[in-house]
Amino acid sequence: MNRLPLAQVTLCAVDCETPALSAMALLQAQQAVAFGRVMLFTRGWLPTVVLPNLEVVDVEPLDGAAAVADFVARRLHAYVSSSHVMLTRWDAGVLDAAAWSDEFLVPDYLAAPARPTDAPGLPGLSLRSRRWLRAGADPRLQDPRLDDVLMGAGHRTFLEEVHGVHFAPPALSRRFAAVDGQVEAGCFGFVGAAYLPAQLGEDETLELVQRLPRSFGARPDAAALAATLQSLGMPAAWQALQRLQGVAVASAG
């Protein structure tokens, strides 16, 4: 299969909680796209087997989404030299490589449409230029922790006027990524666990469900994933997810 050539884009994930899942996502994305470089930033984790074309970079502990967002905003630029970075996570990736458009590279910041279930400040899938990454390292941005919401709202005028940053319009974001399990024609990427079974197949989906953190069972995404597993006829993965959801309910009680 001919892969989409994106040598100017580094694919990255920053994950100190579920690095094995993020590694799976990074490998899956490479099946359709030839990225210039693929990197996983984590803490104290190394794969037990060779993962082709995947660099694992050890960083300091990042305690939650706010710390991850600050790392991306202020420090990611020091690790990459490509013109763009595509930032993903374990439940996001490439939906249809044929839907890629070079228009995605025109703005300095392009992100999947926001979801109410996502942690604020860091979308599930985004494309950032090196200009954007370097702008986040400007010492004049003195927030205790910086994230995409602050950069796109509170500091937008500063970034546009001082650094020449351009933000993508909403219509381009909707073409860039589909969210929450909706089947969108012509979308390049996706965000949401409900997309994964069709991307991975039955065996890999079961492996993924068995690796999910206990906390996932209580999230809205778990119900959407369960419905997808039922509709696609993946009983083993569905049963494993049911057990995970049961544990989450018991823990909450």
C-alpha positions as CSV (number, residue, x, y, z in Angstrom):
1,M,0.0,0.0,0.0
2,N,1.3,3.5,-0.9
3,R,1.4,5.6,2.2
4,L,0.7,9.3,2.3
5,P,4.1,11.0,2.3
6,L,4.3,13.6,5.1
7,A,8.0,13.9,5.7
8,Q,7.6,17.5,6.9
9,V,5.4,16.4,9.8
10,T,6.5,14.8,13.1
11,L,3.8,12.6,14.7
12,C,3.9,12.9,18.5
13,A,2.0,11.7,21.6
14,V,2.7,12.8,25.2
15,D,1.5,10.1,27.6
16,C,2.8,9.3,31.1
17,E,-0.4,7.4,32.1
18,T,-1.1,4.9,29.2
19,P,2.1,4.9,27.1
20,A,1.5,1.4,25.7
21,L,-1.8,2.5,24.3
22,S,-0.3,5.6,22.7
23,A,2.4,3.5,21.2
24,M,-0.3,1.3,19.6
25,A,-1.9,4.5,18.2
26,L,1.3,5.8,16.8
27,L,2.1,2.5,15.0
28,Q,-1.5,2.4,13.6
29,A,-1.2,5.9,12.2
30,Q,2.0,4.9,10.4
31,Q,0.2,2.2,8.4
32,A,-1.4,4.9,6.3
33,V,1.0,7.8,6.6
34,A,4.8,8.0,6.2
35,F,5.6,10.7,8.8
36,G,9.1,12.2,8.9
37,R,9.5,11.2,12.5
38,V,7.3,9.5,15.2
39,M,7.9,10.2,18.9
40,L,6.3,9.1,22.2
41,F,7.1,11.3,25.2
42,T,6.6,9.4,28.5
43,R,8.2,8.6,31.8
44,G,9.9,5.4,32.8
45,W,8.4,3.2,30.1
46,L,10.1,1.2,27.4
47,P,8.5,-1.2,25.0
48,T,9.2,-4.9,25.5
49,V,9.6,-5.4,21.7
50,V,11.1,-3.3,18.9
51,L,8.6,-0.8,17.7
52,P,9.7,0.3,14.2
53,N,10.2,4.0,13.5
54,L,9.1,5.0,17.0
55,E,11.3,7.0,19.3
56,V,10.5,6.8,23.0
57,V,11.7,10.0,24.8
58,D,11.8,10.0,28.6
59,V,10.6,13.2,30.2
60,E,9.9,14.3,33.8
61,P,6.6,13.1,35.3
62,L,3.6,15.0,33.9
63,D,0.8,15.0,36.5
64,G,-2.4,15.1,34.4
65,A,-3.7,16.9,31.4
66,A,-2.7,20.4,32.5
67,A,0.9,19.4,32.8
68,V,0.8,17.7,29.5
69,A,-0.7,20.8,27.8
70,D,2.0,23.0,29.4
71,F,4.7,20.7,28.2
72,V,3.3,20.8,24.6
73,A,2.9,24.5,24.7
74,R,6.3,25.5,26.1
75,R,8.8,22.7,25.6
76,L,7.8,20.5,22.7
77,H,9.6,22.8,20.2
78,A,13.0,21.8,21.7
79,Y,12.6,18.2,20.6
80,V,11.5,18.6,17.0
81,S,12.9,20.3,13.9
82,S,10.2,19.6,11.3
83,S,7.9,22.3,9.9
84,H,4.9,20.8,11.6
85,V,3.9,18.5,14.5
86,M,0.8,16.3,14.6
87,L,-0.1,15.7,18.2
88,T,-2.3,12.7,18.9
89,R,-3.2,10.3,21.7
90,W,-4.3,6.7,22.2
91,D,-7.9,7.3,21.1
92,A,-7.2,9.4,18.1
93,G,-5.6,8.9,14.7
94,V,-5.9,8.7,11.0
95,L,-9.3,7.9,9.7
96,D,-8.8,8.3,5.9
97,A,-5.4,9.3,4.6
98,A,-6.9,10.0,1.2
99,A,-8.8,12.9,2.8
100,W,-5.5,14.7,3.5
101,S,-5.2,18.2,2.1
102,D,-2.2,20.5,2.0
103,E,-4.6,23.2,3.2
104,F,-4.1,21.7,6.7
105,L,-0.6,22.9,6.7
106,V,-1.5,26.6,5.9
107,P,-2.6,27.7,9.5
108,D,-0.2,27.4,12.4
109,Y,-2.8,25.8,14.6
110,L,-5.4,23.3,13.5
111,A,-7.3,21.1,15.9
112,A,-10.2,18.6,16.0
113,P,-13.5,20.1,17.0
114,A,-13.7,20.4,20.8
115,R,-15.6,17.8,22.7
116,P,-17.2,18.5,26.1
117,T,-15.7,15.2,27.5
118,D,-12.1,16.2,26.7
119,A,-9.8,17.8,29.2
120,P,-9.7,21.5,28.5
121,G,-6.6,22.9,26.8
122,L,-5.5,19.9,24.8
123,P,-7.5,18.5,21.8
124,G,-7.3,14.9,20.9
125,L,-5.8,15.5,17.5
126,S,-4.0,18.7,16.3
127,L,-1.5,20.0,13.8
128,R,0.9,22.7,14.8
129,S,3.5,24.6,12.9
130,R,7.0,25.2,14.3
131,R,6.1,28.9,14.5
132,W,3.3,28.0,16.9
133,L,5.5,25.8,19.0
134,R,8.2,28.5,19.3
135,A,5.6,31.1,20.1
136,G,4.5,29.1,23.1
137,A,8.0,29.3,24.5
138,D,7.9,33.1,24.6
139,P,8.7,34.1,28.2
140,R,6.2,36.9,28.0
141,L,3.5,34.2,28.3
142,Q,3.7,34.0,32.1
143,D,0.7,31.8,32.9
144,P,1.6,29.2,35.6
145,R,0.5,26.5,33.1
146,L,-0.1,27.3,29.5
147,D,-2.5,25.4,27.2
148,D,-4.3,25.7,23.9
149,V,-7.3,27.5,25.4
150,L,-5.2,30.3,26.8
151,M,-3.1,30.6,23.6
152,G,-6.2,30.6,21.4
153,A,-8.3,33.0,23.5
154,G,-6.4,35.0,26.1
155,H,-3.2,35.4,24.1
156,R,-4.6,35.2,20.6
157,T,-4.0,38.9,19.7
158,F,-0.5,38.7,21.1
159,L,0.3,35.6,19.1
160,E,-1.1,37.0,15.9
161,E,0.6,40.4,16.1
162,V,3.9,39.5,17.6
163,H,4.5,36.0,16.2
164,G,2.4,36.1,13.1
165,V,0.4,33.0,14.1
166,H,-2.7,32.0,12.1
167,F,-5.5,30.0,13.5
168,A,-7.5,27.5,11.4
169,P,-11.2,28.4,10.7
170,P,-13.8,26.0,12.2
171,A,-14.8,24.6,8.7
172,L,-11.2,23.4,8.2
173,S,-11.2,21.8,11.7
174,R,-14.3,19.8,10.8
175,R,-12.6,18.5,7.6
176,F,-9.5,17.7,9.6
177,A,-11.1,15.3,12.2
178,A,-14.4,13.6,13.0
179,V,-15.3,13.3,16.6
180,D,-17.5,11.1,18.9
181,G,-18.0,8.2,16.6
182,Q,-19.8,10.0,13.8
183,V,-19.0,8.8,10.3
184,E,-17.9,11.9,8.4
185,A,-17.1,11.6,4.7
186,G,-13.8,13.3,3.8
187,C,-12.4,13.6,7.3
188,F,-8.7,12.9,7.6
189,G,-8.6,12.0,11.3
190,F,-10.7,11.0,14.2
191,V,-11.0,11.5,18.0
192,G,-12.9,9.0,20.1
193,A,-12.5,5.4,21.2
194,A,-15.6,4.4,19.2
195,Y,-13.6,4.7,16.0
196,L,-11.0,2.2,17.1
197,P,-12.6,-1.2,16.4
198,A,-13.0,-0.5,12.7
199,Q,-9.4,0.8,12.5
200,L,-7.8,-2.1,14.5
201,G,-9.8,-5.2,13.8
202,E,-11.1,-7.7,16.4
203,D,-7.8,-9.1,17.9
204,E,-6.1,-5.7,18.3
205,T,-9.3,-4.2,19.7
206,L,-9.5,-6.9,22.4
207,E,-5.8,-6.2,23.3
208,L,-6.6,-2.5,23.5
209,V,-9.6,-3.0,25.8
210,Q,-7.6,-5.2,28.1
211,R,-5.0,-2.5,28.4
212,L,-7.5,0.3,29.1
213,P,-7.1,2.1,32.5
214,R,-9.7,1.3,35.1
215,S,-10.9,5.0,35.0
216,F,-12.0,4.6,31.4
217,G,-14.9,2.5,32.4
218,A,-16.7,5.5,33.9
219,R,-16.2,7.8,30.9
220,P,-18.9,8.5,28.3
221,D,-16.5,7.1,25.7
222,A,-16.9,3.7,27.3
223,A,-20.6,3.5,26.5
224,A,-19.9,4.6,22.9
225,L,-17.2,2.0,22.5
226,A,-19.5,-0.7,23.9
227,A,-22.2,0.2,21.4
228,T,-19.7,0.0,18.6
229,L,-18.3,-3.4,19.7
230,Q,-21.8,-4.8,19.8
231,S,-22.7,-3.4,16.3
232,L,-19.5,-4.8,14.8
233,G,-19.9,-8.2,16.5
234,M,-16.8,-8.3,18.7
235,P,-18.1,-10.2,21.8
236,A,-14.8,-10.9,23.5
237,A,-13.8,-7.2,23.5
238,W,-17.4,-6.2,24.5
239,Q,-17.3,-8.6,27.5
240,A,-13.9,-7.3,28.5
241,L,-15.2,-3.7,28.4
242,Q,-18.3,-4.7,30.4
243,R,-16.0,-6.0,33.1
244,L,-14.1,-2.8,33.1
245,Q,-17.3,-0.7,33.4
246,G,-18.4,-2.9,36.3
247,V,-15.2,-2.3,38.1
248,A,-15.6,1.5,37.6
249,V,-19.1,1.4,38.9
250,A,-18.0,-0.6,42.0
251,S,-15.2,1.8,42.6
252,A,-17.5,4.8,42.4
253,G,-19.9,3.2,44.9
